[in-house]
Amino acid sequence: MRTKITLFFGIFAVMALSNAIVPVLPSYADGSALQGAIYSAYFLGAFISTLPAGVLSDRYGRVPIIRFGLAVTVASGLLLSVFTSPFPVLTARCLEGVGVGFFLAAALSYVNSGPDHERMSGYFMALLNAGLVIGLVLAGWLAVHIPVQAAGIVLFAGLALIPAVTSFFMHELPVPAAKNNHTVLIQLIREYRWLWYSSVILVGVTGVVISHYPKFSGASADVVGIWIAIMSIATIGAVLVASRFSLPPIPTIRWCAVLMVIGVLFSFYSPLGFVVIGALAGVVMIAQIAFLAAVKDHQGVAMGLFTTTSYLGMTALPLIAGLIADSTSFFCAFLVTAFFSGTVALSIGWCTCEGKTVP
């Protein structure tokens, strides 16, 4: 029970905390550029920390890395609750991303190393998305009804303290004998390269529609927020359902990529495309995690690469789509995004590593 509280309540709390600042960003900075920088600093911290965290969890065990990640997350939340100047907030947001990166990589490694990894990963990813939704909604509600801008941040930092404490009572999984992590890393990058590509593209697609739909549609912030929440709810439902079945990873990823092409083009004409993309993203993530379960003794490195490529996709694809939209049109941006999704349907078949263990 203590392990489940740490892993499942932990991912809910840290993801809720990561989104709690969004409704009150104007309180921390006046200009949109600086607000965007504060928002993005979290992703920078997560991007640079997930792979080192995975490598360290294979070498020293998952539990110490989980503890460290949760401690850093709680500390950063407390700092965000007292800082008001933009640049200290930037530093705290980056630190928060580092904490989440350490926790996420090690926790996913722990979950995917167990015998019931498919079902457990479903719960984990569902609570991850639930935390994002609740953090955004509840922090916004608190900002309106409580005259303290950091009320939501304080709440979720306090909740994150619970799994931080229970992590000291977790049972450590057997740690594989220390090996040359550099060699393992290079081997995993090479042999699973098309899986990493699918992670960059298919996770990045969600970032494209989330980041560009407000300007493209002209919809009000509250309407856009509702559709983003619906997208996350669709992801929650999909991961819970997909994790109940032993879906063959490569065919599942291929068909999801094909359907993602349709979903992206559909989202250009209707926000109902958010539901399609959210559901497909959930199925894809479960298939990708199941794919990587074969990397028995190097789950830390594998999950570090998985989370790193996911964050890379969330960073790179929205940027590429934005450049295309500015120079041509939003339709071209969505069309190119759909094209990228289609390339995954072809390239994932080139991966010959399914069921293959890394020595």
Sequence and secondary structure as in RCSB ss.txt:
>XXXX:A:sequence
MRTKITLFFGIFAVMALSNAIVPVLPSYADGSALQGAIYSAYFLGAFISTLPAGVLSDRYGRVPIIRFGLAVTVA
SGLLLSVFTSPFPVLTARCLEGVGVGFFLAAALSYVNSGPDHERMSGYFMALLNAGLVIGLVLAGWLAVHIPVQA
AGIVLFAGLALIPAVTSFFMHELPVPAAKNNHTVLIQLIREYRWLWYSSVILVGVTGVVISHYPKFSGASADVVG
IWIAIMSIATIGAVLVASRFSLPPIPTIRWCAVLMVIGVLFSFYSPLGFVVIGALAGVVMIAQIAFLAAVKDHQG
VAMGLFTTTSYLGMTALPLIAGLIADSTSFFCAFLVTAFFSGTVALSIGWCTCEGKTVP
>XXXX:A:secstr
 HHHIIIIIHHHHHHHHHHHTGGGHHHH SSHHHHHHHHHHHHHHHHHHHHHHHHHHHHH HHHHHHHHHHHHHH
HHHHHHH  SHHHHHHHHHHHHHHHHHHHHHHHHHHHTSTTHHHHHHHHHHHHHHHHHHHHHHHHHHHHHSS TT
HHHHHHHHHHHHHHHHGGG           HHHHHHHHHHHTHHHHHHHHHHHHHHHHHHHHHHHHH   HHHHH
HHHHHHHHHHHHHHHHHTTS   HHHHHHHHHHHHHHHHHHHHH TTHHHHHHHHHHHHHHHHHHHHTT GGGHH
HHHHHHHHHHHHHHHHHHHHHHHHHHHS HHHHHHHHHHHHHHHHHHGGG   TT    
